[in-house]
């Protein structure tokens, strides 16, 4: 599982010209899954990933130091599926996505990820539409962008 975490002032997702989700201050999570992630939900690693995201102290305190978490600032989360996080560009110029989870596996993981974030922490979580072409608009705040990879946690 790979996640690009972006601290945002606001973000939204459009599908077919219509805004399907939007948030104010919070985190935009671009989430990609690989085939081996199918057994990840419910494990200690899965729970560690969820807690890490929620508790990352990347929001500024009164002294402008990154000291506050999403929970501390009452932020929201926007989750967008992103299979291209598993692009392999070692050979040629056209990316290969063989490492990415197949859509039938990835959709279940995506939905479970969103559900677990909502239910475990009581945060406002919105999402794009899995498998659709999306336009993601964001105001990256900082900018702060962090890469979380389950293989190196």
PASEBA-1860 file (N, C-alpha, C; in nm, 3 decimals):
! residues 153
1> XXXXXXXX> 0.085/-0.117/0.000/0.000/0.000/0.000/0.090/0.124/0.000 ~ 0.059/0.214/-0.089/0.130/0.341/-0.095/0.028/0.453/-0.085 ~ 0.067/0.553/-0.007/-0.022/0.667/0.013/0.060/0.795/0.002 ~ 0.012/0.885/-0.082/0.067/1.020/-0.086/-0.024/1.104/0.002 ~ 0.033/1.161/0.106/-0.042/1.241/0.202/-0.010/1.388/0.174 ~ -0.112/1.465/0.146/-0.092/1.608/0.121/-0.177/1.689/0.218 ~ -0.110/1.780/0.289/-0.183/1.872/0.376/-0.244/1.979/0.286 ~ -0.375/1.999/0.300/-0.443/2.092/0.211/-0.527/2.194/0.288
9> XXXXXXXX> -0.543/2.312/0.226/-0.638/2.411/0.276/-0.778/2.373/0.230 ~ -0.783/2.312/0.108/-0.908/2.262/0.052/-0.875/2.169/-0.063 ~ -0.969/2.081/-0.094/-0.952/1.989/-0.207/-1.090/1.942/-0.252 ~ -1.097/1.907/-0.381/-1.223/1.853/-0.434/-1.194/1.759/-0.548 ~ -1.290/1.673/-0.577/-1.281/1.577/-0.686/-1.401/1.597/-0.777 ~ -1.373/1.606/-0.907/-1.478/1.614/-1.009/-1.479/1.487/-1.092 ~ -1.599/1.441/-1.122/-1.618/1.328/-1.212/-1.725/1.370/-1.312 ~ -1.693/1.361/-1.438/-1.786/1.398/-1.545/-1.844/1.538/-1.525
17> XXXXXXXX> -1.757/1.632/-1.486/-1.796/1.771/-1.471/-1.871/1.805/-1.344 ~ -1.888/1.707/-1.254/-1.963/1.731/-1.131/-1.871/1.707/-1.010 ~ -1.876/1.798/-0.912/-1.800/1.779/-0.788/-1.867/1.668/-0.708 ~ -1.791/1.560/-0.683/-1.846/1.445/-0.610/-1.803/1.444/-0.463 ~ -1.698/1.520/-0.431/-1.651/1.529/-0.293/-1.564/1.652/-0.277 ~ -1.573/1.715/-0.161/-1.487/1.828/-0.133/-1.464/1.838/0.018 ~ -1.348/1.893/0.053/-1.314/1.914/0.194/-1.252/2.052/0.211 ~ -1.251/2.098/0.333/-1.175/2.217/0.369/-1.040/2.172/0.420
25> XXXXXXXX> -0.994/2.233/0.527/-0.864/2.203/0.586/-0.856/2.054/0.621 ~ -0.744/1.990/0.579/-0.728/1.850/0.612/-0.621/1.782/0.529 ~ -0.649/1.655/0.497/-0.554/1.572/0.424/-0.617/1.517/0.297 ~ -0.543/1.527/0.188/-0.578/1.457/0.064/-0.491/1.333/0.061 ~ -0.552/1.216/0.051/-0.479/1.090/0.047/-0.497/1.026/-0.090 ~ -0.387/1.014/-0.164/-0.386/0.939/-0.289/-0.339/0.799/-0.252 ~ -0.426/0.699/-0.272/-0.401/0.566/-0.218/-0.393/0.462/-0.329 ~ -0.284/0.384/-0.327/-0.267/0.275/-0.423/-0.241/0.144/-0.352
33> XXXXXXXX> -0.290/0.037/-0.410/-0.274/-0.096/-0.351/-0.202/-0.189/-0.447 ~ -0.131/-0.285/-0.391/-0.066/-0.389/-0.470/-0.134/-0.523/-0.438 ~ -0.105/-0.625/-0.519/-0.171/-0.754/-0.504/-0.160/-0.811/-0.362 ~ -0.044/-0.796/-0.301/-0.022/-0.856/-0.168/-0.098/-0.785/-0.057 ~ -0.161/-0.672/-0.086/-0.235/-0.597/0.016/-0.370/-0.660/0.049 ~ -0.413/-0.759/-0.027/-0.548/-0.815/-0.007/-0.569/-0.872/0.133 ~ -0.460/-0.912/0.199/-0.470/-0.967/0.334/-0.439/-0.864/0.442 ~ -0.422/-0.739/0.403/-0.381/-0.634/0.496/-0.490/-0.584/0.593
41> XXXXXXXX> -0.616/-0.569/0.549/-0.717/-0.515/0.641/-0.730/-0.597/0.769 ~ -0.739/-0.524/0.881/-0.754/-0.589/1.010/-0.624/-0.630/1.077 ~ -0.514/-0.622/1.005/-0.385/-0.660/1.064/-0.328/-0.546/1.147 ~ -0.225/-0.576/1.223/-0.161/-0.470/1.303/-0.098/-0.366/1.211 ~ -0.046/-0.406/1.095/0.012/-0.311/1.001/-0.095/-0.217/0.946 ~ -0.210/-0.271/0.910/-0.323/-0.191/0.862/-0.360/-0.085/0.966 ~ -0.375/-0.129/1.090/-0.412/-0.037/1.198/-0.303/0.066/1.223 ~ -0.178/0.025/1.209/-0.065/0.117/1.227/-0.069/0.227/1.120
49> XXXXXXXX> -0.102/0.190/0.997/-0.111/0.286/0.886/-0.222/0.388/0.915 ~ -0.338/0.339/0.955/-0.451/0.428/0.985/-0.414/0.525/1.098 ~ -0.356/0.473/1.205/-0.317/0.558/1.319/-0.210/0.658/1.279 ~ -0.117/0.615/1.195/-0.009/0.705/1.151/-0.068/0.824/1.077 ~ -0.161/0.800/0.987/-0.223/0.907/0.909/-0.296/1.006/1.001 ~ -0.378/0.954/1.087/-0.460/1.037/1.175/-0.375/1.118/1.273 ~ -0.266/1.058/1.319/-0.185/1.121/1.424/-0.062/1.196/1.374 ~ -0.041/1.200/1.241/0.073/1.276/1.189/0.064/1.420/1.235
57> XXXXXXXX> 0.168/1.467/1.296/0.169/1.606/1.346/0.228/1.696/1.238 ~ 0.143/1.731/1.141/0.188/1.812/1.027/0.111/1.942/1.011 ~ 0.029/1.974/1.110/-0.044/2.101/1.107/0.023/2.197/1.204 ~ 0.026/2.326/1.168/0.098/2.422/1.251/0.026/2.457/1.382 ~ 0.107/2.475/1.486/0.053/2.526/1.612/0.062/2.678/1.611 ~ 0.043/2.742/1.727/0.044/2.888/1.735/0.180/2.946/1.697 ~ 0.286/2.866/1.713/0.421/2.913/1.681/0.463/2.874/1.539 ~ 0.367/2.827/1.459/0.391/2.787/1.320/0.477/2.662/1.307
65> XXXXXXXX> 0.488/2.583/1.413/0.563/2.457/1.409/0.465/2.344/1.379 ~ 0.509/2.247/1.299/0.424/2.133/1.270/0.416/2.048/1.397 ~ 0.309/2.068/1.470/0.295/2.006/1.601/0.157/1.946/1.624 ~ 0.063/1.972/1.534/-0.075/1.930/1.554/-0.117/1.824/1.453 ~ -0.205/1.736/1.497/-0.256/1.630/1.409/-0.388/1.672/1.346 ~ -0.437/1.591/1.257/-0.567/1.613/1.194/-0.677/1.624/1.301 ~ -0.670/1.537/1.401/-0.768/1.540/1.509/-0.761/1.670/1.588 ~ -0.638/1.718/1.611/-0.619/1.842/1.686/-0.682/1.962/1.618
73> XXXXXXXX> -0.679/1.963/1.484/-0.729/2.080/1.410/-0.870/2.059/1.356 ~ -0.930/1.943/1.384/-1.065/1.916/1.335/-1.072/1.908/1.184 ~ -0.968/1.852/1.123/-0.961/1.846/0.977/-1.040/1.732/0.916 ~ -1.050/1.737/0.785/-1.122/1.636/0.707/-1.023/1.558/0.621 ~ -1.072/1.449/0.565/-0.990/1.366/0.476/-1.064/1.345/0.345 ~ -0.988/1.356/0.235/-1.039/1.321/0.102/-0.950/1.210/0.050 ~ -1.010/1.094/0.020/-0.937/0.977/-0.028/-0.965/0.957/-0.176 ~ -0.858/0.940/-0.254/-0.869/0.919/-0.398/-0.787/0.796/-0.434
81> XXXXXXXX> -0.848/0.702/-0.506/-0.776/0.583/-0.549/-0.674/0.622/-0.657 ~ -0.556/0.560/-0.651/-0.447/0.601/-0.740/-0.359/0.479/-0.772 ~ -0.404/0.394/-0.865/-0.327/0.275/-0.899/-0.192/0.310/-0.959 ~ -0.178/0.430/-1.013/-0.052/0.468/-1.077/0.063/0.484/-0.978 ~ 0.035/0.479/-0.848/0.143/0.481/-0.749/0.230/0.355/-0.760 ~ 0.179/0.253/-0.827/0.256/0.130/-0.849/0.305/0.119/-0.994 ~ 0.323/0.231/-1.059/0.377/0.231/-1.196/0.522/0.186/-1.193 ~ 0.557/0.102/-1.289/0.696/0.058/-1.306/0.745/0.119/-1.437
89> XXXXXXXX> 0.849/0.202/-1.428/0.900/0.271/-1.546/1.045/0.231/-1.576 ~ 1.084/0.111/-1.530/1.222/0.065/-1.552/1.251/0.038/-1.699 ~ 1.154/-0.016/-1.771/1.174/-0.051/-1.912/1.090/0.039/-2.000 ~ 1.153/0.102/-2.094/1.080/0.184/-2.191/1.021/0.308/-2.129 ~ 0.929/0.368/-2.204/0.868/0.494/-2.163/0.721/0.480/-2.126 ~ 0.664/0.364/-2.150/0.524/0.341/-2.114/0.521/0.266/-1.981 ~ 0.457/0.325/-1.879/0.454/0.259/-1.748/0.380/0.126/-1.752 ~ 0.428/0.034/-1.672/0.361/-0.093/-1.650/0.294/-0.086/-1.513
97> XXXXXXXX> 0.176/-0.143/-1.503/0.103/-0.139/-1.377/0.078/-0.279/-1.322 ~ 0.163/-0.375/-1.359/0.143/-0.513/-1.315/0.154/-0.528/-1.163 ~ 0.223/-0.436/-1.096/0.236/-0.442/-0.950/0.109/-0.393/-0.879 ~ 0.028/-0.314/-0.948/-0.095/-0.261/-0.888/-0.196/-0.375/-0.870 ~ -0.273/-0.364/-0.763/-0.379/-0.463/-0.739/-0.482/-0.456/-0.850 ~ -0.538/-0.571/-0.885/-0.644/-0.573/-0.986/-0.764/-0.496/-0.931 ~ -0.847/-0.441/-1.019/-0.960/-0.360/-0.973/-1.052/-0.431/-0.873 ~ -1.077/-0.560/-0.892/-1.167/-0.630/-0.799/-1.109/-0.640/-0.658
105> XXXXXXXX> -0.978/-0.649/-0.645/-0.913/-0.649/-0.514/-0.903/-0.507/-0.461 ~ -0.860/-0.415/-0.547/-0.836/-0.277/-0.504/-0.963/-0.207/-0.457 ~ -1.075/-0.231/-0.523/-1.199/-0.162/-0.483/-1.240/-0.202/-0.341 ~ -1.225/-0.330/-0.308/-1.258/-0.374/-0.173/-1.165/-0.312/-0.069 ~ -1.036/-0.305/-0.102/-0.939/-0.244/-0.011/-0.966/-0.095/0.006 ~ -0.997/-0.029/-0.103/-1.028/0.115/-0.102/-1.149/0.143/-0.013 ~ -1.255/0.068/-0.032/-1.377/0.088/0.046/-1.354/0.056/0.194 ~ -1.278/-0.048/0.222/-1.247/-0.084/0.361/-1.161/0.024/0.427
113> XXXXXXXX> -1.064/0.078/0.352/-0.976/0.183/0.403/-1.059/0.304/0.446 ~ -1.151/0.347/0.360/-1.237/0.462/0.389/-1.325/0.432/0.511 ~ -1.386/0.316/0.513/-1.474/0.275/0.623/-1.398/0.273/0.755 ~ -1.278/0.216/0.755/-1.201/0.205/0.879/-1.154/0.342/0.928 ~ -1.118/0.432/0.836/-1.082/0.568/0.878/-1.199/0.637/0.946 ~ -1.318/0.623/0.886/-1.438/0.687/0.941/-1.474/0.629/1.077 ~ -1.483/0.497/1.083/-1.533/0.431/1.203/-1.433/0.431/1.318 ~ -1.306/0.422/1.288/-1.205/0.412/1.394/-1.174/0.545/1.461
121> XXXXXXXX> -1.188/0.654/1.387/-1.142/0.781/1.440/-1.249/0.890/1.440 ~ -1.365/0.862/1.382/-1.473/0.959/1.383/-1.444/1.086/1.304 ~ -1.355/1.078/1.206/-1.325/1.195/1.125/-1.416/1.197/1.003 ~ -1.431/1.316/0.945/-1.510/1.332/0.824/-1.424/1.287/0.707 ~ -1.462/1.176/0.643/-1.387/1.120/0.531/-1.476/1.121/0.407 ~ -1.425/1.181/0.301/-1.495/1.181/0.174/-1.405/1.113/0.072 ~ -1.461/1.081/-0.044/-1.380/1.007/-0.141/-1.421/1.035/-0.285 ~ -1.326/1.005/-0.372/-1.353/1.006/-0.514/-1.431/0.879/-0.549
129> XXXXXXXX> -1.448/0.854/-0.677/-1.521/0.735/-0.722/-1.422/0.638/-0.784 ~ -1.412/0.521/-0.724/-1.316/0.421/-0.769/-1.337/0.388/-0.917 ~ -1.229/0.384/-0.992/-1.232/0.342/-1.131/-1.274/0.449/-1.230 ~ -1.315/0.565/-1.182/-1.357/0.673/-1.271/-1.239/0.764/-1.303 ~ -1.246/0.830/-1.417/-1.149/0.936/-1.444/-1.189/1.056/-1.359 ~ -1.095/1.101/-1.278/-1.124/1.210/-1.183/-1.032/1.328/-1.208 ~ -1.083/1.443/-1.176/-1.003/1.565/-1.174/-0.994/1.607/-1.028 ~ -0.872/1.610/-0.977/-0.850/1.642/-0.837/-0.795/1.784/-0.829
137> XXXXXXXX> -0.864/1.870/-0.757/-0.822/2.008/-0.737/-0.782/2.022/-0.591 ~ -0.667/2.084/-0.566/-0.625/2.100/-0.429/-0.544/2.227/-0.411 ~ -0.549/2.275/-0.291/-0.463/2.385/-0.251/-0.368/2.325/-0.147 ~ -0.251/2.279/-0.194/-0.153/2.216/-0.107/-0.100/2.321/-0.011 ~ -0.107/2.292/0.116/-0.074/2.389/0.221/0.067/2.363/0.271 ~ 0.156/2.450/0.241/0.295/2.440/0.287/0.394/2.466/0.176 ~ 0.408/2.382/0.081/0.340/2.254/0.065/0.398/2.147/0.158 ~ 0.309/2.059/0.203/0.349/1.943/0.282/0.299/1.820/0.209
145> XXXXXXXX> 0.392/1.736/0.164/0.359/1.613/0.095/0.447/1.503/0.151 ~ 0.384/1.394/0.197/0.455/1.284/0.261/0.416/1.154/0.192 ~ 0.514/1.067/0.173/0.490/0.936/0.112/0.491/0.831/0.223 ~ 0.383/0.755/0.230/0.375/0.644/0.325/0.370/0.515/0.244 ~ 0.463/0.425/0.269/0.470/0.297/0.200/0.467/0.187/0.304 ~ 0.370/0.097/0.295/0.353/-0.008/0.396/0.477/-0.098/0.403 ~ 0.554/-0.105/0.297/0.672/-0.192/0.297/0.787/-0.136/0.380 ~ 0.782/-0.006/0.413/0.892/0.051/0.491/0.847/0.098/0.629
153> X> 0.726/0.064/0.669/0.680/0.101/0.803/0.730/0.001/0.906
END
